[in-house]
């Protein structure tokens, strides 16, 4: 199973960046890959992915008041007597005490029968959206990196934590992809910034969630060429990567050997 992130990290390694690139390295690689994908789509009729610079408001956890005290929710539930904040037998399984200053709007009164939750999940478009990359959070004029982690690691995090987003996990399925955010956000003005990975063309949520395998080597080498210029690697290595990029593009698009020279991937900057 291949993803944009896997293509970027492999190409960075091929271009000599090592197997543990920084978030900024990934950010640069995603930008360059986006240029390559755009060029292939507009000049060569090859449509693989679209990469779009995207911003969303981070969902905010539910806040309520009950008996003069403010509470914020960290677990999805339907309000009932046993989970009533401050007095229900199991209220601590769903709520933590908070202060009015934790959240800008005035919290509403707790009501039985309401659906409350931490709102830590943001659903992507199930027809075309696949993944997010190079994630950051913006708040109060500052921008912070957000770490993307496997979902099993996400599930081990303490779910009763609140604050600006520090980590995310993306769950991908035929029903649609979703961003899971940790900790539960309690800052109304926080924005999540990322590159959105979309399938181009006519939307169909039953389409494959992965890159067609024949294009994987072509993207590896095309991006490695771009990164090689950026990292200022030697000309001999660049020439080898360039020859391989031409060959793999030709093979993936099933062109003749005589057409290979037309497939050279030029720098995008």
C-alpha positions in Angstrom: 0.0 0.0 0.0 1.5 3.3 -1.1 0.8 6.8 0.0 2.0 10.3 -0.7 4.0 10.3 2.5 5.7 7.0 1.7 6.6 8.3 -1.8 8.1 11.5 -0.2 10.1 9.7 2.4 11.5 7.1 0.0 12.5 9.8 -2.5 14.2 11.8 0.2 16.2 8.8 1.1 17.1 8.2 -2.5 18.3 11.8 -2.8 20.5 11.4 0.3 18.4 13.0 3.0 18.5 9.9 5.3 15.7 7.8 6.7 14.6 10.2 9.4 13.7 13.5 7.7 12.4 16.5 9.6 8.9 17.8 9.3 10.3 20.7 7.2 12.0 18.2 4.9 8.6 16.5 4.4 6.9 19.8 3.8 9.4 20.7 1.0 9.0 17.2 -0.5 5.2 17.5 -0.6 5.4 20.9 -2.3 7.7 19.5 -5.0 5.6 16.4 -5.5 2.6 18.6 -5.9 4.3 20.4 -8.7 5.3 17.1 -10.4 1.7 15.8 -10.1 0.3 19.1 -11.5 2.8 19.0 -14.4 2.0 15.4 -15.3 -1.8 16.1 -15.2 -1.7 19.2 -17.3 1.1 18.3 -19.9 1.0 14.5 -20.0 -2.5 13.4 -19.2 -1.4 11.5 -16.1 -3.8 12.0 -13.2 -2.6 10.4 -9.9 -3.2 12.7 -6.9 -4.1 16.3 -6.2 -2.3 18.0 -3.3 -4.1 21.1 -2.0 -3.0 23.6 0.7 -5.9 23.4 3.1 -7.0 25.1 6.4 -9.9 24.1 8.7 -11.2 25.3 12.1 -10.2 22.7 14.6 -13.4 21.1 16.2 -13.9 22.2 19.8 -14.9 20.0 22.7 -18.3 20.4 24.2 -18.4 22.7 27.3 -21.4 22.8 29.7 -22.3 24.5 33.0 -24.0 22.5 35.8 -24.6 23.8 39.4 -22.4 26.8 38.8 -19.4 24.8 37.6 -18.0 24.5 34.1 -17.1 21.1 32.6 -15.6 19.9 29.3 -16.3 16.6 27.6 -13.6 14.0 26.7 -15.9 11.0 25.8 -18.8 10.7 23.4 -22.1 10.0 25.2 -25.8 10.8 25.6 -26.5 12.9 28.7 -28.2 10.9 31.4 -28.5 10.9 35.2 -25.5 8.6 35.7 -23.1 10.8 33.7 -24.4 14.2 34.8 -21.3 16.3 35.4 -20.4 16.7 39.1 -23.0 14.5 40.5 -23.7 11.4 38.3 -22.1 8.1 39.4 -20.0 7.9 36.3 -19.5 11.6 35.4 -15.7 11.4 35.7 -15.7 8.9 32.7 -17.0 11.7 30.4 -16.2 15.1 31.9 -13.4 17.1 33.6 -13.8 20.3 35.5 -12.9 23.5 33.6 -12.9 27.2 34.0 -14.8 29.8 32.0 -11.5 31.1 30.7 -10.9 27.7 28.9 -13.3 28.6 26.2 -14.4 32.0 24.6 -18.2 31.5 24.2 -20.4 31.1 27.3 -20.9 27.4 27.9 -24.5 26.2 27.7 -26.4 24.5 30.5 -26.1 20.7 30.7 -29.3 18.9 29.4 -30.3 15.3 29.7 -30.8 13.5 26.4 -28.2 15.7 24.5 -25.3 14.1 22.6 -22.0 15.4 24.0 -18.4 14.7 22.9 -14.8 15.9 22.6 -15.3 16.5 18.9 -11.8 15.2 18.2 -12.7 13.8 14.7 -12.9 15.7 11.4 -14.4 13.8 8.5 -12.9 14.3 5.1 -14.8 14.2 1.8 -15.5 10.4 1.4 -15.6 10.7 -2.4 -12.2 12.1 -3.1 -10.1 12.9 0.0 -7.5 10.3 1.1 -4.9 11.8 3.5 -3.3 14.9 5.1 0.4 15.7 5.3 2.8 18.3 6.8 0.2 19.2 9.5 0.5 22.4 11.6 -1.8 24.2 14.0 -2.2 28.0 14.0 -3.3 29.9 17.1 -2.9 33.4 18.5 -0.5 34.3 15.7 1.8 31.3 16.2 2.2 28.2 14.1 3.2 24.8 15.6 4.1 21.5 14.1 1.6 18.6 14.6 2.9 15.0 14.6 1.2 12.4 12.5 1.2 9.0 14.2 -0.3 5.5 13.6 -3.8 5.0 14.9 -2.7 2.2 17.4 -0.4 4.8 19.0 -3.2 7.3 19.0 -5.4 5.0 20.9 -2.8 4.7 23.7 -2.9 8.4 24.4 -4.8 9.7 27.4 -8.2 10.8 26.0 -9.0 13.1 29.0 -6.3 15.6 27.8 -7.2 19.0 26.4 -5.3 21.8 24.6 -4.0 22.8 21.2 -3.6 19.8 18.8 -0.2 18.1 19.1 -0.8 14.8 17.3 -3.1 13.5 14.6 -4.0 10.1 13.1 -5.7 9.5 9.8 -8.0 6.6 9.3 -8.6 5.7 5.7 -11.4 3.4 4.4 -13.8 2.9 1.5 -16.4 4.8 3.6 -14.1 7.8 3.8 -11.1 9.2 5.6 -11.1 11.0 9.0 -8.6 13.1 11.0 -8.4 12.1 14.7 -7.0 14.9 16.8 -5.2 14.8 20.2 -5.6 16.3 22.7 -9.2 17.4 22.5 -9.2 21.0 21.4 -10.5 23.6 23.8 -9.3 26.7 21.9 -12.0 28.1 19.6 -9.7 30.1 17.3 -7.3 27.2 16.5 -6.8 26.4 12.8 -5.4 23.2 11.3 -3.1 23.7 8.3 -2.1 20.8 6.0 -1.7 19.4 2.5 -4.9 17.5 1.5 -4.4 14.5 -0.7 -7.2 14.0 -3.1 -8.1 11.6 -6.0 -8.6 13.6 -9.2 -11.2 13.0 -11.8 -14.8 11.9 -11.3 -15.4 11.2 -7.6 -16.1 7.7 -6.6 -15.5 6.6 -3.0 -15.2 3.0 -4.2 -12.0 3.8 -6.1 -8.7 2.4 -4.9 -7.4 4.3 -1.9 -3.8 3.7 -3.0 -1.6 4.8 -5.9 -1.5 2.5 -9.0 1.5 0.4 -8.4 3.1 1.0 -11.9 3.5 4.7 -11.1 5.3 4.3 -7.8 8.9 3.9 -9.1 8.2 6.8 -11.6 7.2 9.1 -8.7 10.1 7.9 -6.5 12.7 8.9 -9.1 11.0 12.0 -10.4 10.8 13.5 -6.9 14.3 12.3 -6.1 15.6 14.3 -9.1 13.8 17.5 -7.8 15.1 16.9 -4.3 18.6 16.2 -5.6 18.7 19.7 -7.0 17.4 21.1 -3.7 19.9 19.1 -1.6 22.7 20.0 -4.0 23.9 16.4 -4.6 26.6 15.5 -7.1 25.9 15.7 -10.9 26.8 12.1 -11.4 24.1 11.0 -8.9 21.6 13.5 -10.5 22.2 12.1 -13.9 21.6 8.5 -12.7 18.4 9.6 -11.0 17.3 11.5 -14.1 17.9 8.5 -16.4 15.9 6.3 -14.1 13.1 8.9 -13.8 12.8 8.9 -17.6 12.9 5.1 -17.9 10.3 4.6 -15.1 7.9 7.2 -16.5 8.1 5.6 -20.0 7.6 2.1 -18.5 4.6 3.2 -16.4 2.9 5.0 -19.4 3.9 2.1 -21.7 5.7 4.4 -24.2 8.3 3.1 -26.7 12.0 3.3 -25.9 12.4 6.1 -28.5 10.0 8.3 -26.5 11.8 8.0 -23.3 13.8 11.3 -23.8 10.5 13.2 -23.9 9.6 12.1 -20.4 12.4 13.9 -18.5 11.1 15.6 -15.4 12.4 19.2 -15.2 12.9 21.1 -12.0 9.8 22.7 -10.6 11.4 25.8 -9.1 
